[in-house]
Amino acid sequence: DVKVTQSSRYLVKRTGEKVFLECVQDMDHENMFWYRQDPGLGLRLIYFSYDVKMKEKGDIPEGYSVSREKKERFSLILESASTNQTSMYLCASNDGKSPSYEQYFGPGTRLTVT
Amino acid sequence: KQEVTQIPAALSVPEGENLVLNCSFTDSAIYNLQWFRQDPGKGLTSLLLIQSSQREQTSGRLNASLDKSSGRSTLYIAASQPGDSATYLCAAPNYGGATNKLIFGTGTLLAVQP
């Protein structure tokens, strides 16, 4: 079974702090994704990566950056956390060679910025 | 740009009923559509993925159909159980391509009453 893990289930940070959210997948997937989920807005794509050191902006990249130094690990970075970044963050991955491109999700990180 | 809509936003049924959840999408040039389940405060669990060449996909009591010409997909749940209570999300690709960036509906919150 595909396993996607995220470093924290719950995280509380102060405004202005630098925040790192880590995601690891164990299925050698090429593609990895970071989403945020907010009530009434659904899931929105922040960034995705289609290979090591390769990344593309999603729909809402402002205030975020990402890092993918190894194929299995994709990090989301909040350079200076703000209260409007309080949200549920979800990581996903899929196999870029597969004809189905089915996405697999991690358990999520609930981030609160105070 | 792809838009995905789910109706109804919430649904409450007595245990044992058969039910249908609806998903509409605007860009019919998709090559798959994915249904997910999300329990409160948790990540997304993939339920079914339907390829564009398929019309239906089944897993246990779940059956998903896809009609690209009308821009619709349905998730049928037979003999509902309290354990089926969750939010159900559908997602369609924003455009074709290896990364398969998904656009999500805002979900249907299902409550199955014992």
Boltz contact constraints between the chains, C-beta under 6 A:
constraints:
  - contact:
      token1: [A, 31]
      token2: [B, 99]
      max_distance: 6.0
  - contact:
      token1: [A, 42]
      token2: [B, 104]
      max_distance: 6.0
  - contact:
      token1: [A, 42]
      token2: [B, 106]
      max_distance: 6.0
  - contact:
      token1: [A, 43]
      token2: [B, 104]
      max_distance: 6.0
  - contact:
      token1: [A, 50]
      token2: [B, 99]
      max_distance: 6.0
  - contact:
      token1: [A, 90]
      token2: [B, 43]
      max_distance: 6.0
  - contact:
      token1: [A, 96]
      token2: [B, 98]
      max_distance: 6.0
  - contact:
      token1: [A, 100]
      token2: [B, 49]
      max_distance: 6.0
  - contact:
      token1: [A, 101]
      token2: [B, 100]
      max_distance: 6.0
  - contact:
      token1: [A, 102]
      token2: [B, 49]
      max_distance: 6.0
  - contact:
      token1: [A, 105]
      token2: [B, 43]
      max_distance: 6.0
  - contact:
      token1: [A, 105]
      token2: [B, 44]
      max_distance: 6.0
  - contact:
      token1: [A, 106]
      token2: [B, 43]
      max_distance: 6.0
  - contact:
      token1: [A, 107]
      token2: [B, 43]
      max_distance: 6.0
  - contact:
      token1: [A, 108]
      token2: [B, 43]
      max_distance: 6.0
